[in-house]
Amino acid sequence: MRTAEPDSLAELFARALQLEAQGRDAEAQAAYINVISQDGAHFDALIALGNLLNRTGYRNAGRLSYLEAAKARQSPIAYVNLGNTYLDTDELELARKHFERALELEPAQPEAHQGMSYVFARLGDERSARRHRDLGFRDRAVAAFPFRGQARPIRAVLLVSAAGGNIGTTDLLDDRMFATTRIFAEYFDRSAPLPEHDIVFNAIGDAERCIDGLVSASALLAATDAPVVNPPARVRETSRIAVCERLRNIPGLLTAAARPVSRAQAGEGARFPLLLRAPGFHTGHHFVRIDRADQIARAVEALPDGDLIAMNYLDGRGSDGMYRKYRVMLIDGRLYPLHLAIGPDWKVHYFTADMAHNTAHQEEERGFLGDMEGTLGSGAIAVLEEIQRRLGLDYAGVDFGLDADGNVLLFEANATMTVPSREVNVQLAYRVPYHERVINAVRLMLQRKAKSAGN
């Protein structure tokens, strides 16, 4: 119910926008809430609050604000924002539902087409993904984000792929330190100059999904002599198959011997368990374990069209029967522990491991985060350092397990890995300082590179 005059509410909302523009997020959040407390259907305040909450890591709260905005007004913007929150949590059907509603309201809405392209890409429908990609990104390749700092900004060009597979940089490129211009590499006019910049951050991380984006990014970078984080040519060498080949002879490291196979050849010479996956997918999507020959045909049928990757199974179970997946970030030549996921499923991920409800597993993760070398052993640390040297990336990560002999079992090593949202369950709050260490390490690297170039 509205309890203040419209002019008063307008002034309050304008003040909230001003506070956010000045980088005073906590005050801006309180100011938006004040407006909403007086007019629960204030659409612009609900959207602005949702954006602020989402940007600062409070995605669940941001979603609730967008839901209220959608109730207040049937606007495509509210549904696009809702769709993006469900996309972030990999709830693809709900994301699709909201993007489709946005397109019902505004058939040419570009951000809704962009969202639909990501949904179809994750579902393995590349034809539909490309159609929506063209509608969503063509003529919209460049976006400059507002700078909210007081000192002279570091001007950053952020290269991303419209196909997805990008490093999450919201926390890394703090808008109180960096003035960022984002470029979707595949759709950028190569005859146009790059925006003014001090540094380029190539956030295109997936060498399988984003080959067009990486090729385009390499072409764009021919026109600059500014420092480049994660040169595209190096990222192109980090497909699962290429990484297994490059790292296979490191003492103390066991790789999954990834190899390309046609769908018809998927079972030839197979040793069981056999792992099959479609290239360009992560977080367990389109990735199956096959224990018997008679399971192959059905498994292949369920995977997206195209050739596949066959991999050997690496058994990372501990003596307790649980699977463990460690993640270590490789930032500017140093190793940073990020998390340890422990669970009963061979395809263990942090978001499925239910770490928040197992105090013993939490204590084990605490031990890893606080004493990485003591947990892994000096041999494993040497392996990780050699992986970092061979990848040659400024920003990357390694997912791995350990066998009973202390060998490193390589699951994945590339630039796609992101630092999770800092909004965590209260039982997992001990992880936050380690996330912040990685974020600060990236920011310091960017500052150092920009400064070394004379900026």
Beta strands, then each sheet from edge to edge (+ up, - down):
strand 1: 142-144
strand 2: 154-160
strand 3: 178-184
strand 4: 199-202
strand 5: 228-229
strand 6: 253-254
strand 7: 259-261
strand 8: 274-277
strand 9: 287-290
strand 10: 308-312
strand 11: 323-331
strand 12: 334-343
strand 13: 395-402
strand 14: 408-414
sheet 1: 1+ 3- 2- 4- 5-
sheet 2: 6+ 14+ 13- 11+ 12-
sheet 3: 7+ 10- 8+ 9-
end
